[in-house]
Amino acid sequence: MNNPIELLYKEHEIITQAIKSTQALKSLIENDSEAYKNGMRIKIDFFRNYADKYHHAKEEEVLFPEMNKKNEILSDGIIKEMLENHEDFRELLKNIESLIEKNDYLLAHTEFEKYAIALSDHIAVENEEVFQIAETLFEEDELEKIYFKFLDSDSELGDSTKTSLEKAAI
């Protein structure tokens, strides 16, 4: 079976790898600030595009609305929290980017650490709760329809772009 939840888990693994590789950039702040700045720009692009446009969009535009149709109570609970987190992540990235452009690398990295913790916590909640709920809500054929909607979403945004972004996660 084509399982959309497995696809989301795999994307979480890639995002988690990107968090780790971004944290490793901190060592460049003192020794090579230009390399740090360039590295952070690449990572911000990754989080903005891969994590948000590819991954969060699947949740916001496909998975969460389908979950809400099955159980309306979810929309005021855990799904609302996940959507609020997505908005928070967008704001944090804007702030980090602004600090990078102002050459305030130490503060930018401190803000990135906050982003990393929040995003990691968010991933844990989705993996341990949201995705578990989704797998119990849907029948196999419903999951397959969601899976193909996910593939359509990736295709519309560009499969090759997604692959390039995945390589940038390392």
C-alpha positions as CSV (number, residue, x, y, z in Angstrom):
1,M,0.0,0.0,0.0
2,N,1.0,3.6,-0.7
3,N,1.0,5.1,2.8
4,P,1.0,8.9,3.1
5,I,2.0,8.7,6.8
6,E,5.2,6.9,5.9
7,L,6.0,9.6,3.4
8,L,5.5,12.2,6.2
9,Y,7.8,10.2,8.5
10,K,10.5,10.1,5.9
11,E,10.2,13.9,5.4
12,H,10.5,14.3,9.2
13,E,13.8,12.3,9.1
14,I,15.2,14.6,6.4
15,I,14.1,17.7,8.3
16,T,15.7,16.4,11.5
17,Q,18.9,15.8,9.5
18,A,18.8,19.4,8.4
19,I,18.4,20.6,11.9
20,K,21.5,18.7,12.9
21,S,23.6,20.0,10.0
22,T,22.4,23.5,10.6
23,Q,23.4,23.3,14.3
24,A,26.9,22.3,13.1
25,L,27.3,25.6,11.3
26,K,27.7,27.3,14.7
27,S,31.4,26.5,14.7
28,L,31.9,28.7,11.7
29,I,30.7,31.9,13.4
30,E,34.0,32.7,14.9
31,N,36.3,31.3,12.3
32,D,34.5,31.9,9.0
33,S,31.5,34.2,9.3
34,E,31.0,34.4,5.5
35,A,30.8,30.6,5.3
36,Y,28.3,30.7,8.2
37,K,26.2,33.3,6.5
38,N,26.2,31.4,3.2
39,G,25.4,28.1,5.0
40,M,22.6,29.6,6.9
41,R,21.1,31.1,3.8
42,I,21.0,27.6,2.2
43,K,19.5,26.1,5.4
44,I,16.9,28.9,5.6
45,D,16.0,28.1,2.0
46,F,15.7,24.4,2.9
47,F,13.4,25.0,5.9
48,R,11.3,27.6,4.0
49,N,10.9,25.4,1.0
50,Y,11.2,21.8,1.9
51,A,9.8,21.9,5.5
52,D,7.2,24.4,4.8
53,K,6.2,24.3,1.1
54,Y,6.6,20.6,0.6
55,H,6.0,19.1,4.0
56,H,3.7,21.5,6.0
57,A,1.6,22.1,2.9
58,K,0.7,18.4,2.6
59,E,-0.5,18.6,6.2
60,E,-2.3,21.9,5.9
61,E,-3.9,21.3,2.5
62,V,-4.6,17.6,2.5
63,L,-4.1,15.6,5.7
64,F,-5.5,18.0,8.4
65,P,-8.7,18.9,6.4
66,E,-9.3,15.1,5.8
67,M,-8.7,14.4,9.5
68,N,-11.2,17.2,10.4
69,K,-13.8,15.7,8.1
70,K,-13.5,12.4,10.0
71,N,-13.4,14.0,13.5
72,E,-14.3,17.7,13.9
73,I,-13.1,17.7,17.5
74,L,-9.5,17.5,16.2
75,S,-9.8,20.9,14.5
76,D,-10.0,22.8,17.8
77,G,-7.3,20.6,19.5
78,I,-4.2,19.1,18.2
79,I,-4.6,20.2,14.6
80,K,-5.1,23.8,15.6
81,E,-1.9,23.5,17.7
82,M,0.0,22.1,14.7
83,L,-1.2,24.9,12.4
84,E,-0.2,27.5,14.9
85,N,3.2,25.9,15.1
86,H,3.6,26.2,11.4
87,E,2.9,29.9,11.6
88,D,5.3,30.3,14.4
89,F,8.0,28.5,12.3
90,R,7.5,30.9,9.5
91,E,7.9,33.9,11.8
92,L,11.0,32.4,13.4
93,L,12.6,31.9,10.0
94,K,11.9,35.5,9.0
95,N,13.6,36.6,12.3
96,I,16.6,34.4,11.8
97,E,17.0,35.6,8.2
98,S,16.8,39.2,9.3
99,L,19.5,38.7,11.9
100,I,21.7,37.0,9.4
101,E,21.3,39.9,7.0
102,K,22.3,42.3,9.9
103,N,25.4,40.1,10.4
104,D,24.2,39.3,14.0
105,Y,25.3,35.7,13.7
106,L,25.4,34.8,17.4
107,L,21.8,36.0,18.0
108,A,20.7,34.4,14.7
109,H,22.1,31.1,15.9
110,T,20.5,31.5,19.3
111,E,17.2,32.0,17.5
112,F,17.9,29.0,15.3
113,E,18.3,26.9,18.4
114,K,14.9,28.0,19.6
115,Y,13.5,27.1,16.1
116,A,15.3,23.7,16.2
117,I,13.8,22.8,19.6
118,A,10.3,23.9,18.7
119,L,10.5,22.1,15.3
120,S,11.9,19.0,16.9
121,D,9.1,19.0,19.6
122,H,6.5,19.5,16.8
123,I,7.9,16.6,14.8
124,A,7.7,14.4,18.0
125,V,4.0,15.4,18.6
126,E,3.1,14.6,14.9
127,N,5.0,11.3,14.9
128,E,3.7,10.1,18.3
129,E,0.2,11.5,18.2
130,V,-1.1,13.2,15.0
131,F,0.1,10.5,12.6
132,Q,-1.1,7.7,14.9
133,I,-4.6,9.3,15.0
134,A,-4.5,9.6,11.2
135,E,-3.7,6.0,10.7
136,T,-6.6,5.0,12.9
137,L,-9.1,7.4,11.3
138,F,-8.6,6.3,7.7
139,E,-9.3,3.1,5.8
140,E,-6.7,1.8,3.5
141,D,-8.3,3.2,0.4
142,E,-8.6,6.7,2.0
143,L,-4.9,6.6,2.9
144,E,-4.1,5.7,-0.7
145,K,-6.1,8.7,-2.0
146,I,-4.2,11.0,0.5
147,Y,-0.9,9.5,-0.7
148,F,-1.7,10.3,-4.3
149,K,-2.7,13.9,-3.3
150,F,0.7,14.2,-1.6
151,L,2.4,13.0,-4.8
152,D,0.4,15.6,-6.8
153,S,1.5,18.3,-4.4
154,D,5.1,17.4,-4.8
155,S,4.8,17.2,-8.5
156,E,3.2,20.7,-8.7
157,L,6.0,22.1,-6.7
158,G,8.6,20.2,-8.6
159,D,9.9,16.7,-7.8
160,S,13.5,17.6,-8.9
161,T,13.4,20.7,-6.6
162,K,12.4,18.5,-3.7
163,T,15.2,16.1,-4.4
164,S,17.7,19.0,-4.6
165,L,16.4,20.3,-1.3
166,E,16.8,16.9,0.3
167,K,20.5,16.9,-0.7
168,A,20.8,20.3,1.0
169,A,19.6,18.9,4.3
170,I,22.9,17.1,4.9
